[in-house]
Amino acid sequence: MARFRMYPDARQEQQMLRHCADARYVWNLAVEQHAHWYRGRKPAPGFAEQCRQLTEARRDNEWLGAGNADVQQQALKDFARAKAATFTSGFGEPTWRKRFKHEGFRVIGTDRVPAYDTDGKPQLNARTGKQVMSRSVVVQKLSKRWAQVKVPGCGWVRFRLTRPVLPDAKTFRITFRNGRWHIAFAVIPAPADAPGAGEVIGIDRGVRITAALSDGRTLNCPQLTARERAQIRKHQRRAARAPKASERKTAEYAKVARLKAREADRRKDWCEKTTLAESSLGPCNIVINQSKCSKDMRAPATPGSGPRSKASRPSPAARSTWR
């Protein structure tokens, strides 16, 4: 999965928010359909039947028909995959999507390119003998740091290119969270070869120290600075004093969300780089992680039934990526 930061203009942002609303509305309709099923009734409609019903609903509903059909159909396909993976994914049944929390949609590529097997041979249609044409996302490179992708209804939308080559994918997903847009291309990365040295290393997870290695090294996850934490407390105080449901309260909470999103980005970036960097674990083939429940690490520090019994442990445990 290749993920990049997007920078749409005002018109493109409004159109993408409309796509998010369409995808969320169609997803919730599918959840409602399957919620009415019980033992003894006919099976709930599948993906093909839901697409047929969506076509009829678009014809009868002007608001729904004004949306993009591909975005709505991809939302149904996402629901079908989530439903099929109910007992294998670990997340259970698909649940409702909420505004401001689940903002995103998936788009399938519009370009047609010849399809090839893993060995380089062209894929042929068994019935006609012609080469199979697969989907591909339309992406253009503008400079060393910038590229653009074609989004339905929005045209070309710029994104920050943080990798040396353009992603070659069939679909991509756009998400909106904490005032920021991101695009993720469905790309399977090439497997990394093991060092081959045959050594073993152990990892001990901690609170003050994020991870301690068996060879004596320690790894610490980056956190917010003291100034940034003071800014969070300042905006939280201002939001608490602002009138209920006012624009000032919303603005202050949005500033807090941006600062916390910055901290989450630092944690995620550190985890990815530390996991993949060869210098972090050295020439080791086997990594043994300590079996420790993250929930217990953040359990209440004061046992009992008093007012402090429900308080979580000091935030270093949460800031050490153990969630």
N, C-alpha and C positions, 0 to 999 in steps of 0.2 A: 504494500500500500504506500503510494507516494503522495504526501500531503503538502500543500502549499497555501500561503496566505493570499487572499484575493482582495482587489481594490476596485470595486464597481463604482460607477458614478451614481448620482441621485436617482436618475430614471431607471437604471439597471437594478438598483437596490430595491426599488418599489416593485418591479416585475418579479424579482427573485423572492421577495416576501409573499407575493401572490402565489408563486409556485409552492412555497412552503405551506401556505394555507390550503391549497388544493390537495397536496399530498397528505397532509394531516387529516383533512375532512374525509377523503376516500379511505384512508387507513381506519379511522374510527367507525365508518360505516361497515367495513369488513369485520371489525371486532364486534359490532352490535349484531350482525348477522349470525356469527358463530356463537354469541352468548345466548341466543334463543334456542340453541339445539340441546336436546336431551335424549336419553335412551328411549328408543321406540319411534322417534321421528325420522323423517327422511334425512339423509346426509346433508350437511351444510354445503352451499355452493362452492365449487372449486375455482381455480384461477380462470379457466376458460368461460365458465358460466358467469363469473363476476365481471369479466370483460364485456360480455354480451349485455349484462344488466347496466354496466357503465355507459355503453353506447346509447341505450334507451334513456337513461337518466340525463345524459348530455343533450339529447334531443328535446326532452321535456322541460329541463331546467336551464334557463338562460344564463344564470350565474355560473353554473357548472360547465356549460358548453363553451363559455368564453375562456376557460382555462385551457392549458396545454394538455392534449390527450396522452402524449408520451409520458409526461410526468405523472399523470394520474394512473396510467397502466403500470408504470414501474413501481408505484406505491402498492398496488395490488400484488405485484410479483414479489415485492419484499415481504408482504404479509403472508403470502403462500409459502415462502421459504421459512419464515419464522414459525409458521404453524407446523410445517413438516419437521422442524427441528425442535419441537416442544420437549421431547424426552431425551434429546442428545446434546442440546446446547447448554443446559444447566440454568436457563433463564425462565423456563416454564412457558405458560400460555402468553401469547401476545396481549399487551395491555393498551389502555388508552394513551393517546398522545396529547400533550397539553401545549397551549400557546406559551411562547417565551421560554419553554423548556425543551421541546422537541422540534426545533426549527431546522428543516433540511429536506432535501429531495434528491432523487437519483435520476440521471439522464443517461440514455444509451447513445452511443456514437451514431452520427448520421452519414459518415463516409463509408464507402464500400471498397474493400481491399481483398485481394486473393488470399485464401486461407491455405496454410501449410502445416504439415505434421511436425512433430518434434525432430524427426530426422531430416527435415528439409524438403520432403516430397510434397507435391501439391495434393490437397484434399479433393477427391472427385466424388460427384454425386453418383450413387450406386444405380440409379434408375436412368439418368440421362447421360452420364459419362462426362459431364462438364465440370469445370473447376468450381468449387464452392467459394462464394463471396461472403466474407465476414464483415462485421461492423468495426468501425474504428473512430476514435475521437479526433475531431479536427483541432489541432494545436499548431500554433505558429510561434517561432522564437523571434523576439524583437531585438534583444541585445543580450549581453552576457548575464544580466540579472533580471530581465523581464521577458515574459511571454504572454500569450493571450490564447483563450479557448473560446469556442463558439457555444453559447448557451441559448437554448430555444427561447425566442421572444426577447432576448437581450442583446443579441449580436455578439461582438467580440468583447470579452471581459478580460482585463489584465490580471495577472497574478505574478507574485515574486518567485523567480526561478532560483531555487537554492540547491539544485543538483546539476551536474555537468551536462546531462543529456535530457532531451524532452521525453516525457513518459509516453509509452506506446501501450494504450489501453483501449478496451472496448466500451467501458462505462466509467462514469465518475459520479461522485456524490458531493454535493455542496451543503455545508452546514453553517448556521449562524448562531453564535453564542458570545455573550458579553460584548456585543457591539462589533464583533469581528467576523469576517467571512473567510471560510477555508474551503478548499477543493481537494478532494482525495481521489486519485486515479487508482483503479483496480489493477494493480501491477504486482505480479508474483516476483519477489526478488530472487536473484541467483543464490543458490546455497553456498555457504562459506565452508571451506575445507578446515578440518581439525588440524591442530599443530602436529599431531603424530608422535609426540614425545611420550605419551602414556602416563603422565604424572596426574596426581589427584590433589585437589585443594578443597578446603572446607570454608564455609561462610557462616559466621555467627551474626545474626541480626540483633541490633540494639536500639536504644532510644536516643541517648546523647550521641553515640557514634552509630552511624547508619549501618555499617557492615565492618566486621573485623575478620580478616583472612587468617588462615592457619599459618601462613608464612610470616606473620607479624605486621603486615600492612593493614591500614585502616582506610575506609572510604566514607566520606561525609557528603551528604546531599546538600546542594546550595539552597539557601533560604533567603527570605526577604531581609533587607538591611534594616537597621534600627530606625532610620528615617522613614522607610516605606511602612514599617509597622506603626510608627507614630501617625503617618498620614491616614492609615486605615482607622485608627482610633478617633482621629479628628473628624473624618467623614461620618463615622458611625454616631458620634455625639451630635453632629449637625442634623443627621437624619432623624434621630430620636426627638429632637426639639422641634422639627418642622411639623406643620399641620398635617393631619392624616389625609392621604390620597392627594397630596399637593405635588406640583412639578418639582419643587425644591427637594422634597423627600426622595422622589424617584431619581433625580440627578445625583444626589449624594450616594444612594445605594448603587447606582451605576458606576460611580467612581470606585467604590469598594470592590465591586465585582471585577473591574478591570485590574485592580492591584492583585486580587486573589488569583485571577486568571494568569497573571504574570508569574506568580509563584508556582502555579500548577505547570506552566510551560517549562519553567526551569527544572522542576522535578522530573518531568517526562524526558526532557532533553538529556539530563544527567543520566537517567536510567538507560536510555538507548545508547548513549556514547560509552558508558561504563560497561554495558553488557557486550557491545560489539568490539570495543577497542582491544587490541591484542596486548597492550601494555597493562591493562587493568588486572587480568588474571594470569598472564604469562603463558608459557607453553604447557597448558594443561588440557587433557582430554576429558576428564571427569570432574564435575563440580558437585560437591555435596553441600546441600543447604540445610540449615538447622530447622527441625520441625517445631515451629513456634507459631501459635495462633496470633494473628494480628489483632483480633478482637480482644484477647486477653492482655495484650500489651497496652491497650488503651482503655482498660477496665477502670472502674472507679478507684481512685487512690485511697479513699476512706471507706472501709466496709461498714455496714450497719444500716440503720433506717433513718438517719438524720438528714438534714437538708443537704449535706455535702456528699451523701451516699450515691447520688445520681450524677455527680459531676465527673466528667471524664478526666483522665490523667493530663498533666500539662501538655500543651500542644507540641513539644518536641517529638513525641511519638508519631503524631499525625504528619508533622513536617518532615519526618524521616522516611516518607513514602510508604509507611506501613499502614494500609487502609483496609 
